[in-house]
Amino acid sequence: MTYKFLGSASGYTYSEVLREISIFDRSRLGHSYNKTYIEAIESIDWQNISLDHGAKIQFLIDWNTTHVRANRYAYLNEMKILSQNDVFKITINKYKDIFLPDVDLQDDDTINDIVLLYKISENHLKPTSSSKILHMFNRCLFPIWDDAMRKKLFHVNPKNPDNYLRYMRTMQDEVDVIINNTMKEFELNRIESIDKIRDIDKPTYSILRIMDKINYNNSRGSSFYSVKKENNNKKEEGIDMAVMTLSRKENTGLKISDFLRDYLPKIQSFSMNKEGGFTFAEEKLLWRQGKMTAAFLKQVGKMLQYQTYQVSNYDLLASMKRDREKLLNVLRKRPNLDVVIEIKVKGKKSGTPSLRSGLLD
């Protein structure tokens, strides 16, 4: 799963979040969604799995979950069956009061619980409805995803519960960046920063509802980044305008398509990495010699949805070259996927050849 906020090298700032929420709330559908969401919070007992089955299904219908509208009675029956699953009830009740930034999503027990909850609920309710029901149970822990988000932002198979866990980790990382940006911008401590962000979306006070609106905008092309001029690639006096993100990644200012078109054909071999990794300027020097670091190639491969784990560097290079024109064509047709490359140094073992990008499936 490769994802970062579109158009932003280091996550959203507080003011950018405000703009995204304003864009969503001013839209006709945004106003309707907000009203339905708030009314559902006030009128439905979400944390009692055994109650309000019909009202919960009606919420999904009112919140424009098309498949539920077409299969209302089947979903009502599945909701009742889900409410009788003792394993699901016992497990989800452990997560009533947990906040996503505070949960350890690397802990084995937590991983097993999240995967179990999504697997069971998705089996009854399908991916979008499952995430909405989980979210409404705890609006501070479970993020929402819908079909457009999965296809246009995250490019994952929603039937796989591991992908929902990975999505939660992604949202956790992004929320953490927003919190840190807000702390720095306003000189606040972490608790004060979280409260300030929550206040953006009254009366829900849910950071994950805020994230849902941001993801909705980006997946529908209505984000303010979609309409403002790109400036991530600009250069001054021949110097690349690379920046360091809070997660210590270097934003190269170079789009995937530019790398595929202008640089990839010249690469023939690899350079040994160095402690701490190469800067982007040093990486480009290698390209002039027909070399590159495996770390940079792995990062691009990941963004292009190649399986980079347990794969030799030369197999990955050959696969990208083989699919270069097809990938460029995909990026031309889907420009939202043509994002800026961030350097992320990771060493992997060699292994299986014959790669294919998920973008070409």
C-alpha positions as CSV (number, residue, x, y, z in Angstrom):
1,M,0.0,0.0,0.0
2,T,1.6,3.3,-1.1
3,Y,-0.1,6.5,0.0
4,K,0.6,10.0,1.0
5,F,-1.5,13.1,1.0
6,L,-1.7,14.3,-2.6
7,G,0.4,17.4,-3.3
8,S,2.0,17.5,0.1
9,A,5.5,16.4,0.9
10,S,5.2,16.3,4.7
11,G,1.5,15.7,5.5
12,Y,-1.2,18.3,6.0
13,T,-0.6,21.3,8.1
14,Y,-3.5,22.5,10.4
15,S,-4.5,25.3,7.9
16,E,-4.5,22.8,5.1
17,V,-6.8,20.5,7.1
18,L,-9.1,23.4,7.6
19,R,-9.3,24.0,3.9
20,E,-10.0,20.4,3.1
21,I,-12.8,20.3,5.7
22,S,-14.3,23.5,4.3
23,I,-14.3,22.1,0.8
24,F,-16.1,19.0,1.9
25,D,-18.6,20.7,4.1
26,R,-19.5,23.3,1.5
27,S,-20.4,20.6,-1.1
28,R,-24.0,19.5,-1.5
29,L,-23.2,15.8,-0.7
30,G,-20.9,16.9,2.2
31,H,-23.7,18.8,3.8
32,S,-26.0,15.7,3.5
33,Y,-23.4,13.3,4.7
34,N,-22.6,15.5,7.8
35,K,-26.3,15.7,8.7
36,T,-26.8,11.9,8.4
37,Y,-23.6,11.2,10.4
38,I,-24.5,13.5,13.3
39,E,-28.1,12.3,13.5
40,A,-26.9,8.7,13.5
41,I,-24.5,9.4,16.4
42,E,-27.3,11.0,18.4
43,S,-30.0,8.4,17.8
44,I,-28.3,5.0,17.5
45,D,-26.6,2.9,20.2
46,W,-23.5,1.9,18.2
47,Q,-21.6,0.3,21.0
48,N,-24.4,-2.2,21.7
49,I,-24.1,-4.6,18.8
50,S,-27.4,-6.3,19.6
51,L,-29.5,-3.1,19.2
52,D,-30.9,-0.9,16.5
53,H,-30.2,-3.2,13.5
54,G,-32.7,-1.5,11.3
55,A,-31.5,2.0,12.1
56,K,-27.9,1.0,11.4
57,I,-28.8,-0.4,8.0
58,Q,-30.8,2.8,7.3
59,F,-27.8,4.8,8.2
60,L,-25.7,3.0,5.6
61,I,-28.4,3.6,3.0
62,D,-28.7,7.3,3.9
63,W,-24.9,7.6,3.8
64,N,-25.1,6.6,0.2
65,T,-23.9,3.0,0.5
66,T,-25.4,1.9,-2.9
67,H,-25.1,-1.8,-2.5
68,V,-26.9,-1.8,0.8
69,R,-29.8,0.2,-0.6
70,A,-30.2,-2.4,-3.3
71,N,-30.1,-5.3,-0.8
72,R,-31.6,-3.8,2.3
73,Y,-33.2,-6.9,3.7
74,A,-30.2,-9.1,3.1
75,Y,-28.0,-6.7,4.9
76,L,-30.5,-6.4,7.8
77,N,-30.4,-10.2,8.2
78,E,-26.5,-10.2,8.0
79,M,-26.4,-7.4,10.7
80,K,-28.5,-9.6,13.0
81,I,-26.3,-12.6,12.4
82,L,-23.2,-10.5,13.1
83,S,-24.7,-9.3,16.4
84,Q,-25.1,-12.9,17.5
85,N,-21.4,-13.7,16.9
86,D,-20.0,-14.0,20.4
87,V,-16.3,-13.9,19.3
88,F,-17.0,-10.6,17.4
89,K,-18.8,-9.0,20.3
90,I,-16.2,-10.0,22.9
91,T,-13.3,-8.8,20.7
92,I,-14.8,-5.5,19.6
93,N,-15.8,-4.6,23.1
94,K,-12.1,-4.5,24.0
95,Y,-11.7,-1.5,21.7
96,K,-14.5,0.8,22.9
97,D,-12.3,3.6,24.2
98,I,-9.1,3.3,22.3
99,F,-7.7,6.2,20.2
100,L,-5.9,5.3,16.9
101,P,-2.7,7.3,17.6
102,D,-2.3,5.5,21.0
103,V,-2.9,1.9,19.9
104,D,0.1,-0.4,19.1
105,L,-0.6,-1.8,15.7
106,Q,2.6,-3.9,15.8
107,D,1.4,-5.8,18.9
108,D,0.5,-9.4,17.9
109,D,-2.7,-9.6,20.0
110,T,-3.9,-6.3,18.6
111,I,-3.0,-7.4,15.0
112,N,-5.0,-10.6,15.5
113,D,-8.0,-8.7,16.9
114,I,-8.1,-6.1,14.2
115,V,-7.8,-8.7,11.4
116,L,-10.5,-10.8,13.1
117,L,-12.9,-7.9,13.5
118,Y,-12.6,-6.9,9.9
119,K,-12.7,-10.4,8.5
120,I,-15.9,-11.3,10.3
121,S,-17.7,-8.0,9.7
122,E,-16.6,-7.9,6.0
123,N,-17.8,-11.4,5.5
124,H,-21.3,-10.2,6.5
125,L,-21.4,-6.6,5.3
126,K,-18.8,-6.2,2.5
127,P,-15.8,-3.8,2.7
128,T,-17.3,-0.3,2.8
129,S,-20.2,-1.1,5.1
130,S,-17.9,-3.1,7.4
131,S,-15.5,-0.1,7.8
132,K,-18.5,2.2,8.4
133,I,-20.0,0.0,11.1
134,L,-16.6,-0.5,12.8
135,H,-16.0,3.3,12.6
136,M,-19.3,4.1,14.2
137,F,-18.6,1.7,17.0
138,N,-15.5,3.7,17.8
139,R,-15.1,6.9,15.8
140,C,-11.6,7.4,17.3
141,L,-10.1,4.1,16.2
142,F,-11.5,2.6,13.0
143,P,-11.1,4.6,9.8
144,I,-13.6,4.5,6.9
145,W,-12.7,3.5,3.4
146,D,-15.0,3.3,0.4
147,D,-14.6,1.9,-3.1
148,A,-13.2,5.2,-4.6
149,M,-10.6,5.5,-1.8
150,R,-9.5,1.9,-2.2
151,K,-9.2,2.2,-6.0
152,K,-7.8,5.7,-6.4
153,L,-5.7,6.2,-3.3
154,F,-4.7,2.8,-1.7
155,H,-5.0,0.3,-4.6
156,V,-5.7,-2.7,-2.4
157,N,-7.8,-5.8,-2.3
158,P,-10.5,-5.0,0.3
159,K,-11.3,-8.7,0.9
160,N,-8.0,-9.2,2.6
161,P,-8.3,-8.2,6.2
162,D,-4.5,-7.6,6.4
163,N,-5.0,-4.6,4.0
164,Y,-7.4,-3.0,6.4
165,L,-4.8,-3.3,9.2
166,R,-2.3,-1.7,6.9
167,Y,-4.8,1.1,6.1
168,M,-5.1,1.7,9.9
169,R,-1.4,1.9,10.2
170,T,-1.3,4.4,7.3
171,M,-4.0,6.6,8.8
172,Q,-2.2,6.4,12.2
173,D,1.0,7.6,10.6
174,E,-0.8,10.4,8.7
175,V,-2.7,11.5,11.9
176,D,0.6,11.6,13.8
177,V,2.1,13.9,11.2
178,I,-0.8,16.3,11.4
179,I,-0.6,16.3,15.2
180,N,3.2,17.0,15.0
181,N,2.7,19.7,12.4
182,T,0.0,21.4,14.6
183,M,2.2,21.1,17.7
184,K,5.1,22.8,15.9
185,E,2.9,25.5,14.2
186,F,1.1,26.6,17.4
187,E,3.7,25.6,20.0
188,L,1.3,23.2,21.7
189,N,1.9,20.0,23.5
190,R,0.5,16.8,22.1
191,I,-2.8,16.8,24.0
192,E,-3.5,20.4,23.1
193,S,-2.7,19.7,19.5
194,I,-5.1,16.8,19.4
195,D,-7.9,18.9,20.9
196,K,-7.3,21.7,18.4
197,I,-7.5,19.3,15.5
198,R,-10.7,17.6,16.9
199,D,-12.3,21.0,17.2
200,I,-12.2,21.4,13.4
201,D,-15.1,19.0,13.0
202,K,-17.8,19.9,15.5
203,P,-19.9,18.3,16.8
204,T,-18.2,15.0,16.0
205,Y,-14.8,15.9,17.4
206,S,-13.4,12.9,15.5
207,I,-10.0,13.0,13.9
208,L,-10.9,10.0,11.8
209,R,-14.0,11.7,10.5
210,I,-11.7,14.5,9.5
211,M,-9.5,11.9,7.7
212,D,-12.5,10.5,6.0
213,K,-13.4,13.9,4.5
214,I,-9.8,14.4,3.4
215,N,-9.7,11.0,1.8
216,Y,-13.0,11.6,0.2
217,N,-11.8,14.9,-1.4
218,N,-8.6,13.3,-2.7
219,S,-10.3,10.2,-4.1
220,R,-12.9,12.4,-5.9
221,G,-10.4,15.0,-7.2
222,S,-12.0,17.8,-5.0
223,S,-9.0,18.3,-2.8
224,F,-7.6,21.8,-2.9
225,Y,-4.4,20.2,-4.1
226,S,-6.2,19.1,-7.2
227,V,-7.0,22.7,-8.2
228,K,-4.0,24.6,-7.1
229,K,-0.9,24.9,-9.2
230,E,1.8,22.3,-8.6
231,N,4.9,23.7,-7.0
232,N,6.5,20.5,-5.7
233,N,8.7,20.2,-8.8
234,K,9.9,23.8,-9.1
235,K,13.6,24.5,-9.0
236,E,15.5,27.7,-8.1
237,E,18.9,28.4,-9.8
238,G,19.3,24.8,-10.8
239,I,19.0,23.5,-7.2
240,D,16.5,20.7,-6.6
241,M,13.8,21.9,-4.0
242,A,13.9,18.7,-1.9
243,V,12.6,18.9,1.6
244,M,12.9,16.6,4.6
245,T,9.6,15.4,6.1
246,L,8.9,14.7,9.7
247,S,9.5,11.0,9.1
248,R,13.0,11.8,7.8
249,K,12.1,11.1,4.1
250,E,13.5,13.3,1.4
251,N,11.0,14.6,-1.1
252,T,12.9,14.5,-4.4
253,G,10.6,16.8,-6.3
254,L,10.7,14.2,-9.1
255,K,7.5,12.5,-10.3
256,I,7.3,8.8,-11.0
257,S,6.6,9.5,-14.7
258,D,9.7,11.7,-15.0
259,F,11.9,9.1,-13.5
260,L,10.5,6.4,-15.8
261,R,10.8,8.5,-18.9
262,D,14.0,10.4,-18.4
263,Y,16.3,8.3,-16.2
264,L,15.2,4.7,-15.9
265,P,16.4,3.7,-19.5
266,K,20.0,4.8,-18.6
267,I,20.3,2.6,-15.5
268,Q,22.4,-0.5,-16.0
269,S,23.7,-1.4,-12.6
270,F,23.7,-0.6,-8.9
271,S,25.9,1.2,-6.5
272,M,26.7,0.0,-3.0
273,N,24.7,2.0,-0.5
274,K,26.3,4.0,2.3
275,E,25.5,4.4,5.9
276,G,22.6,6.9,6.3
277,G,21.7,6.6,2.6
278,F,22.4,8.9,-0.4
279,T,20.9,12.3,-0.7
280,F,18.9,12.9,-3.9
281,A,21.7,15.0,-5.4
282,E,24.1,12.1,-4.8
283,E,21.6,9.7,-6.3
284,K,21.4,11.8,-9.5
285,L,25.1,11.7,-9.8
286,L,25.0,7.9,-9.9
287,W,22.4,8.1,-12.7
288,R,24.8,9.9,-14.9
289,Q,27.1,6.9,-14.6
290,G,24.3,4.5,-15.4
291,K,24.0,3.4,-11.8
292,M,21.5,3.8,-8.9
293,T,21.0,2.6,-5.4
294,A,18.8,-0.4,-4.8
295,A,17.0,1.6,-2.1
296,F,15.8,4.2,-4.6
297,L,14.7,1.5,-7.0
298,K,12.8,-0.3,-4.3
299,Q,11.0,2.9,-3.3
300,V,9.8,3.5,-6.9
301,G,8.9,-0.1,-7.2
302,K,6.8,0.1,-4.1
303,M,5.0,3.2,-5.5
304,L,4.3,1.3,-8.7
305,Q,2.9,-1.5,-6.7
306,Y,5.5,-4.1,-7.5
307,Q,6.2,-6.7,-4.9
308,T,9.6,-5.6,-3.8
309,Y,10.1,-8.0,-0.9
310,Q,12.4,-11.0,-1.5
311,V,13.2,-9.8,-5.0
312,S,16.6,-9.3,-6.6
313,N,17.4,-5.7,-7.6
314,Y,18.2,-6.7,-11.2
315,D,14.8,-8.5,-11.6
316,L,13.0,-5.4,-10.3
317,L,15.0,-3.2,-12.7
318,A,14.3,-5.5,-15.7
319,S,10.6,-5.6,-14.8
320,M,10.3,-1.8,-14.6
321,K,12.1,-1.4,-17.9
322,R,9.9,-4.0,-19.6
323,D,6.7,-2.4,-18.4
324,R,7.9,1.2,-18.7
325,E,5.7,2.3,-21.6
326,K,2.6,0.6,-20.1
327,L,3.2,2.3,-16.7
328,L,3.7,5.7,-18.3
329,N,0.4,5.2,-20.1
330,V,-1.4,4.3,-16.9
331,L,0.1,7.4,-15.2
332,R,-1.1,9.6,-18.1
333,K,-4.6,8.3,-17.8
334,R,-4.6,8.4,-14.0
335,P,-2.5,11.5,-13.1
336,N,-3.5,11.3,-9.4
337,L,-1.1,8.2,-9.2
338,D,1.8,10.2,-10.6
339,V,3.1,11.5,-7.3
340,V,6.4,12.8,-6.2
341,I,9.1,10.2,-5.1
342,E,10.3,10.3,-1.6
343,I,13.6,8.5,-0.8
344,K,13.1,5.7,1.7
345,V,16.1,3.5,2.3
346,K,15.3,-0.1,2.8
347,G,17.5,-3.2,2.2
348,K,15.8,-6.3,1.1
349,K,16.9,-9.8,0.3
350,S,17.1,-11.2,-3.2
351,G,14.7,-13.8,-4.4
352,T,11.9,-14.4,-6.9
353,P,12.1,-13.0,-10.4
354,S,9.3,-12.2,-12.9
355,L,7.6,-9.2,-11.4
356,R,4.4,-7.5,-12.3
357,S,3.0,-4.2,-11.2
358,G,-0.5,-4.0,-9.6
359,L,-1.1,-1.0,-11.8
360,L,-1.1,-3.3,-14.9
361,D,-3.4,-5.9,-13.5
